[in-house]
Amino acid sequence: MLDHLGDLKRTHHCGELRSEQVGEKVTLLGWVAKRRDLGSLTFIDIRDRWGLTQLVLDPEYQAESHAKAKSVRTEYVLGVIGEVRARDAKTVNNKLATGEVEVFVQELFILNNAQTTPFPVKDDIDDVGEELRLKHRYLDLRRPALQKNFILRHQIGLTVRNYLNAKDFLELETPMLTKSTPEGARDYLVPSRVHKGSFYALPQSPQIFKQLFMVSGFERYFQITRCFRDEDLRADRQPEFTQIDMEMSFVQPDDVFNLLEGMMVEVLKLLNHDVQTPFPRLPYADAMDRFGSDKPDTRYAMELKDLSEAVAGCNFGVFADCVANNGVVKAVCAPGAASKSRKEIDSLESWLKQDYGIRGLAWLKYGENGVTGPIKKFLGEELCVKLFEQAGGGQGDIMFFVADTREKANQALGALRCRLAEMLDLIPENTFEFLWVTDFPLVEFDDQASRYVALHHPFTSPNDEDMNLLKDEPGKVRAKAYDLVLNGFEIGGGSIRIHRRDVQDAMFAALGLSPEEAEEKFGFLLNALSYGAPPHGGIALGFDRICMLMSGEKSLREVIAFPKTTSAYCLMTESPSRVAVDQLVDLGVTVLHAPKKES
Amino acid sequence: MLDHLGDLKRTHHCGELRSEQVGEKVTLLGWVAKRRDLGSLTFIDIRDRWGLTQLVLDPEYQAESHAKAKSVRTEYVLGVIGEVRARDAKTVNNKLATGEVEVFVQELFILNNAQTTPFPVKDDIDDVGEELRLKHRYLDLRRPALQKNFILRHQIGLTVRNYLNAKDFLELETPMLTKSTPEGARDYLVPSRVHKGSFYALPQSPQIFKQLFMVSGFERYFQITRCFRDEDLRADRQPEFTQIDMEMSFVQPDDVFNLLEGMMVEVLKLLNHDVQTPFPRLPYADAMDRFGSDKPDTRYAMELKDLSEAVAGCNFGVFADCVANNGVVKAVCAPGAASKSRKEIDSLESWLKQDYGIRGLAWLKYGENGVTGPIKKFLGEELCVKLFEQAGGGQGDIMFFVADTREKANQALGALRCRLAEMLDLIPENTFEFLWVTDFPLVEFDDQASRYVALHHPFTSPNDEDMNLLKDEPGKVRAKAYDLVLNGFEIGGGSIRIHRRDVQDAMFAALGLSPEEAEEKFGFLLNALSYGAPPHGGIALGFDRICMLMSGEKSLREVIAFPKTTSAYCLMTESPSRVAVDQLVDLGVTVLHAPKKES
């Protein structure tokens, strides 16, 4: 028989009792973490969101409650009234915040029972498959490690909101049932019942709406809001994700940077972590050149070095020819890696050849007896030592070379740099390194579409001094666009937007949109720009990703309460699911029973 | 030619300057509210989110800026640098916060121009059609009245968040792409591209997810989140709306009431309004009996009186027969309404006959010369006066009677009560009267479906003492359900939930769901209840409606930034819209070109 809650109210959390409370009568509510019988006594660890307390039931003290306690199993929901007592010195548990005391139970209420859970409700359950955890997500979320992640997530959200409020920002809501303007990722569509044959789209971001808020004169907008992208999912993407979205009027990039830096300082304080400002700022071209990435992890050095000049005309034909043919020879020097085996090196080479299409990975070791390696015989000891010097390396290091186009060399060495940092354990723990990457190209040429496409989105403003290139040489235009990078992850991106109707028209034209297409897709924005749009810009941050990095997790699924799998499926609710035919008839749509399209 | 923003930064808002700043050099940014030329001088009112300041341009003082200013029109975006000067005593504008000063402009920057707006950007534009306002919503939102609404909305949201955070609540996010479990309103569906033929549903509320958070032991959850209902829209509904959603473990209704009352006190402080707690609590049956409504407006009295006993066996056959046949005779007394004309009374009667299906509306006036009215001759003076006395009325009043079933009489008189309060101007301005309505019936019989349906939702707990009626007499079971009513609007509803698997099974059975159907629709919830679900309950508040009432607005559209029309259409973006065929092919759905279904 289960007990009613009645007027039972907790006096303390399960993480709260200390020796100061000894002698007090308390009421606790929570879940059974563990029960064990020791002689005639029964011990129960009771757990709630705040911690764990040991209960003791003594048949001589309270026979009825003790008898009840014998029926109690793990994850039962209990209420207890009892007296706080000090533990014997030898049973004090220093690992537990409440370890100095235990509660002698006078009355025990069983508020609900529990079947045996499919996996234990505790941390460190690496042997439990993620599928099982996701299917019973309500139990997975009961584990202290996940509870901690979501408490932190809540705190980050509230910190951001209060920070932005103090800076005169207003949280304004934008619609979820919006217009489909496919550009970039696929839209999720929602058929309209009233307007049959027509569809809403779920927002990929509130981009246009937040710009309209600027046109409306709200000046400072933010929103922590859900966005949707129907992409082929990778491990670190979810079909729906949460964005900290912001927009400000009358600003330059520096204003956005200052605001965001202050915000991240506040957020990192939640982890008692001091962040230095201003964050370093790095133009996109330099980021690619020095780190082979537009989101470099700056927690460690190992910068890429361009050695083209040093090897030009050398005796190693691969290098010399590459340089002579407008290619580059770039290298990364891995500190203390000279002991890596030939096998390890070979496996790095085949990975890079396959994934980055380079022709080969040359290398030199600087051991105790000087430089060795297959290409040494071509280069000679003197040049080899000089190359190590130029790359900032020395004895004990290994140097990897790629000779290719600048783009390929950067990409391959950028990836290698990250891999080496992990292999060599060069990444400091509990470090948060922020970086602004700036001056992105405005557009890039899409070979498939045979036209320029916007690198960020078509509302991004060109740099003032590049404005005159927009019509004839769009590929050379730099944008007032910026990304915020944390520990090698892009956690946000934004730009100063186009606020002039004539410039927006020119931008659409540069992207190959006819005036009619531009009008059909974005007519309301173009109109809005004609009625007094202020200069404005903003940024959007990946809230999930920030939570993941701050929680020290490797997967977004550890910071999203009810995440979907990589096939956008919810194992718990088993959705998406088939729906009743009348629902579809009502909506005026029908399903094509086509087989699943290969992608 | 437009000017660049450059490094122009405002030193003050347009609502900030006072006589203390006289002599200071300031920079203002904003929109042109008005320009007028007076002699050789040009005056511009510049407006931003914070207010309005008068600029003066004098050709003798700064010829270039003055010349530029002559080209400036309403809603242009300006930046100005100038000196604050005191206005002459006779030009001081006391209606304007900045009315003591004006800014003598030294430099003027035109940051953007503006076409003539389709309606003036100012308040009190009642003559402008709502369609035009919605089509150019970005201009409508620029009006000070709407800006004020959204500033208040932002403040309410933040106040709620900080209040709940202080009470140990966590804001936890629930999915938007969820499972379709049609019950109540229609779902909005989202076709899945990966799982072709399957659909996600947009949430009607996070009900099940928040209960799962309780199963997970988060204990106190809230979320300000978007919900969706594909209903036939009425004037005060939107297809997407924002809900303040909450759930707590180990609580009884009183705990929810106390929490909410404290929250509303904080929220109303934003309007400098003191709210008295506790709020009155009224069982559903009493609310119907006394006010003819489950959401009575308690800003005024005019309660319904049951006069059946007094008129039983009287000489007015309609009354006597009705009482003899188990009907009731109820009345409402309208104070000071004796002067209403016969025509006005007749028009009330025909409205009630048509909309509420009553047979007639009897009435008596208590004038200077005693009681008059068509039924007086049957009742006699003595009984008439007695009826006025019983109903708390007297000279100068009018009494309206309905003789019908209890339900019809309550409904008709409840509606009449509200109408009379408006007609007689009995509703005090700027008053906020809260009320809890409790003890709703758990289920009601749906004649069409020939089964019981949940009045709130199928997860609502029966009252403990009615639990044994669930199987055989579900219609008599009262629920631990409650609504929060403000000024006659239901602003929230909630309940203590079922936390026991066996009770939930019994509830589904009472609603006519087979175990298989229950399992298919709600299997994951039933499972969750088997693993140690704590007693829990909560509430969901209509955020939009609260914002509307606090802003003193009559329509939700005045507090939703980008609302839809009553046909769920966005006039600004013209959505929903037709989409490209490949988008549909990609999703594996097709459109039936059926004509619009009549509803």
Chai-1 contact restraints between the chains, C-beta under 6 A:
chainA,res_idxA,chainB,res_idxB,connection_type,confidence,min_distance_angstrom,max_distance_angstrom,comment,restraint_id
A,L5,B,P535,contact,1.0,0.0,6.0,A-B,restraint_1
A,L29,B,F250,contact,1.0,0.0,6.0,A-B,restraint_2
A,W31,B,G532,contact,1.0,0.0,6.0,A-B,restraint_3
A,R49,B,G217,contact,1.0,0.0,6.0,A-B,restraint_4
A,R49,B,E219,contact,1.0,0.0,6.0,A-B,restraint_5
A,E75,B,Y531,contact,1.0,0.0,6.0,A-B,restraint_6
A,E75,B,G532,contact,1.0,0.0,6.0,A-B,restraint_7
A,V77,B,G532,contact,1.0,0.0,6.0,A-B,restraint_8
A,V77,B,P534,contact,1.0,0.0,6.0,A-B,restraint_9
A,L111,B,P535,contact,1.0,0.0,6.0,A-B,restraint_10
A,N112,B,G532,contact,1.0,0.0,6.0,A-B,restraint_11
A,N112,B,A533,contact,1.0,0.0,6.0,A-B,restraint_12
A,A114,B,Y531,contact,1.0,0.0,6.0,A-B,restraint_13
A,A114,B,G532,contact,1.0,0.0,6.0,A-B,restraint_14
A,Q115,B,S530,contact,1.0,0.0,6.0,A-B,restraint_15
A,Q115,B,Y531,contact,1.0,0.0,6.0,A-B,restraint_16
A,T117,B,Y531,contact,1.0,0.0,6.0,A-B,restraint_17
A,Y138,B,L212,contact,1.0,0.0,6.0,A-B,restraint_18
A,Y138,B,V215,contact,1.0,0.0,6.0,A-B,restraint_19
A,Y138,B,S216,contact,1.0,0.0,6.0,A-B,restraint_20
A,Y138,B,A528,contact,1.0,0.0,6.0,A-B,restraint_21
A,L139,B,Y531,contact,1.0,0.0,6.0,A-B,restraint_22
A,L141,B,S216,contact,1.0,0.0,6.0,A-B,restraint_23
A,R142,B,S216,contact,1.0,0.0,6.0,A-B,restraint_24
A,R142,B,G217,contact,1.0,0.0,6.0,A-B,restraint_25
A,F150,B,L172,contact,1.0,0.0,6.0,A-B,restraint_26
A,H154,B,L170,contact,1.0,0.0,6.0,A-B,restraint_27
A,H154,B,E171,contact,1.0,0.0,6.0,A-B,restraint_28
A,G157,B,E171,contact,1.0,0.0,6.0,A-B,restraint_29
A,L158,B,N165,contact,1.0,0.0,6.0,A-B,restraint_30
A,N165,B,L158,contact,1.0,0.0,6.0,A-B,restraint_31
A,L170,B,H154,contact,1.0,0.0,6.0,A-B,restraint_32
A,E171,B,H154,contact,1.0,0.0,6.0,A-B,restraint_33
A,E171,B,G157,contact,1.0,0.0,6.0,A-B,restraint_34
A,L172,B,F150,contact,1.0,0.0,6.0,A-B,restraint_35
A,L172,B,A561,contact,1.0,0.0,6.0,A-B,restraint_36
A,P175,B,F562,contact,1.0,0.0,6.0,A-B,restraint_37
A,M176,B,R226,contact,1.0,0.0,6.0,A-B,restraint_38
A,M176,B,E240,contact,1.0,0.0,6.0,A-B,restraint_39
A,L177,B,E240,contact,1.0,0.0,6.0,A-B,restraint_40
A,K179,B,T573,contact,1.0,0.0,6.0,A-B,restraint_41
A,K179,B,S575,contact,1.0,0.0,6.0,A-B,restraint_42
A,K179,B,S577,contact,1.0,0.0,6.0,A-B,restraint_43
A,S180,B,V579,contact,1.0,0.0,6.0,A-B,restraint_44
A,Y188,B,V190,contact,1.0,0.0,6.0,A-B,restraint_45
A,V190,B,Y188,contact,1.0,0.0,6.0,A-B,restraint_46
A,V190,B,V190,contact,1.0,0.0,6.0,A-B,restraint_47
A,S192,B,P576,contact,1.0,0.0,6.0,A-B,restraint_48
A,R193,B,D230,contact,1.0,0.0,6.0,A-B,restraint_49
A,V194,B,S567,contact,1.0,0.0,6.0,A-B,restraint_50
A,V194,B,A568,contact,1.0,0.0,6.0,A-B,restraint_51
A,H195,B,P576,contact,1.0,0.0,6.0,A-B,restraint_52
A,K196,B,K596,contact,1.0,0.0,6.0,A-B,restraint_53
A,G197,B,V591,contact,1.0,0.0,6.0,A-B,restraint_54
A,S198,B,P576,contact,1.0,0.0,6.0,A-B,restraint_55
A,S198,B,S577,contact,1.0,0.0,6.0,A-B,restraint_56
A,S198,B,R578,contact,1.0,0.0,6.0,A-B,restraint_57
A,F199,B,P576,contact,1.0,0.0,6.0,A-B,restraint_58
A,F199,B,V579,contact,1.0,0.0,6.0,A-B,restraint_59
A,Y200,B,S575,contact,1.0,0.0,6.0,A-B,restraint_60
A,Y200,B,P576,contact,1.0,0.0,6.0,A-B,restraint_61
A,L212,B,Y138,contact,1.0,0.0,6.0,A-B,restraint_62
A,V215,B,Y138,contact,1.0,0.0,6.0,A-B,restraint_63
A,S216,B,Y138,contact,1.0,0.0,6.0,A-B,restraint_64
A,S216,B,L141,contact,1.0,0.0,6.0,A-B,restraint_65
A,S216,B,R142,contact,1.0,0.0,6.0,A-B,restraint_66
A,G217,B,R49,contact,1.0,0.0,6.0,A-B,restraint_67
A,G217,B,R142,contact,1.0,0.0,6.0,A-B,restraint_68
A,E219,B,R49,contact,1.0,0.0,6.0,A-B,restraint_69
A,R226,B,M176,contact,1.0,0.0,6.0,A-B,restraint_70
A,D230,B,R193,contact,1.0,0.0,6.0,A-B,restraint_71
A,E240,B,M176,contact,1.0,0.0,6.0,A-B,restraint_72
A,E240,B,L177,contact,1.0,0.0,6.0,A-B,restraint_73
A,F250,B,L29,contact,1.0,0.0,6.0,A-B,restraint_74
A,F524,B,M572,contact,1.0,0.0,6.0,A-B,restraint_75
A,F524,B,T573,contact,1.0,0.0,6.0,A-B,restraint_76
A,A528,B,Y138,contact,1.0,0.0,6.0,A-B,restraint_77
A,S530,B,Q115,contact,1.0,0.0,6.0,A-B,restraint_78
A,Y531,B,A114,contact,1.0,0.0,6.0,A-B,restraint_79
A,Y531,B,Q115,contact,1.0,0.0,6.0,A-B,restraint_80
A,Y531,B,T117,contact,1.0,0.0,6.0,A-B,restraint_81
A,Y531,B,L139,contact,1.0,0.0,6.0,A-B,restraint_82
A,G532,B,W31,contact,1.0,0.0,6.0,A-B,restraint_83
A,G532,B,E75,contact,1.0,0.0,6.0,A-B,restraint_84
A,G532,B,V77,contact,1.0,0.0,6.0,A-B,restraint_85
A,G532,B,N112,contact,1.0,0.0,6.0,A-B,restraint_86
A,G532,B,A114,contact,1.0,0.0,6.0,A-B,restraint_87
A,A533,B,N112,contact,1.0,0.0,6.0,A-B,restraint_88
A,P534,B,V77,contact,1.0,0.0,6.0,A-B,restraint_89
A,P535,B,L5,contact,1.0,0.0,6.0,A-B,restraint_90
A,P535,B,L111,contact,1.0,0.0,6.0,A-B,restraint_91
A,A561,B,L172,contact,1.0,0.0,6.0,A-B,restraint_92
A,F562,B,P175,contact,1.0,0.0,6.0,A-B,restraint_93
A,S567,B,V194,contact,1.0,0.0,6.0,A-B,restraint_94
A,A568,B,V194,contact,1.0,0.0,6.0,A-B,restraint_95
A,M572,B,F524,contact,1.0,0.0,6.0,A-B,restraint_96
A,T573,B,K179,contact,1.0,0.0,6.0,A-B,restraint_97
A,T573,B,F524,contact,1.0,0.0,6.0,A-B,restraint_98
A,S575,B,K179,contact,1.0,0.0,6.0,A-B,restraint_99
A,S575,B,Y200,contact,1.0,0.0,6.0,A-B,restraint_100
A,P576,B,S192,contact,1.0,0.0,6.0,A-B,restraint_101
A,P576,B,H195,contact,1.0,0.0,6.0,A-B,restraint_102
A,P576,B,S198,contact,1.0,0.0,6.0,A-B,restraint_103
A,P576,B,F199,contact,1.0,0.0,6.0,A-B,restraint_104
A,P576,B,Y200,contact,1.0,0.0,6.0,A-B,restraint_105
A,S577,B,K179,contact,1.0,0.0,6.0,A-B,restraint_106
A,S577,B,S198,contact,1.0,0.0,6.0,A-B,restraint_107
A,R578,B,S198,contact,1.0,0.0,6.0,A-B,restraint_108
A,V579,B,S180,contact,1.0,0.0,6.0,A-B,restraint_109
A,V579,B,F199,contact,1.0,0.0,6.0,A-B,restraint_110
A,G588,B,L592,contact,1.0,0.0,6.0,A-B,restraint_111
A,G588,B,A594,contact,1.0,0.0,6.0,A-B,restraint_112
A,V589,B,V589,contact,1.0,0.0,6.0,A-B,restraint_113
A,V589,B,V591,contact,1.0,0.0,6.0,A-B,restraint_114
A,T590,B,T590,contact,1.0,0.0,6.0,A-B,restraint_115
A,T590,B,L592,contact,1.0,0.0,6.0,A-B,restraint_116
A,V591,B,G197,contact,1.0,0.0,6.0,A-B,restraint_117
A,V591,B,V589,contact,1.0,0.0,6.0,A-B,restraint_118
A,L592,B,G588,contact,1.0,0.0,6.0,A-B,restraint_119
A,L592,B,T590,contact,1.0,0.0,6.0,A-B,restraint_120
A,A594,B,G588,contact,1.0,0.0,6.0,A-B,restraint_121
A,K596,B,K196,contact,1.0,0.0,6.0,A-B,restraint_122
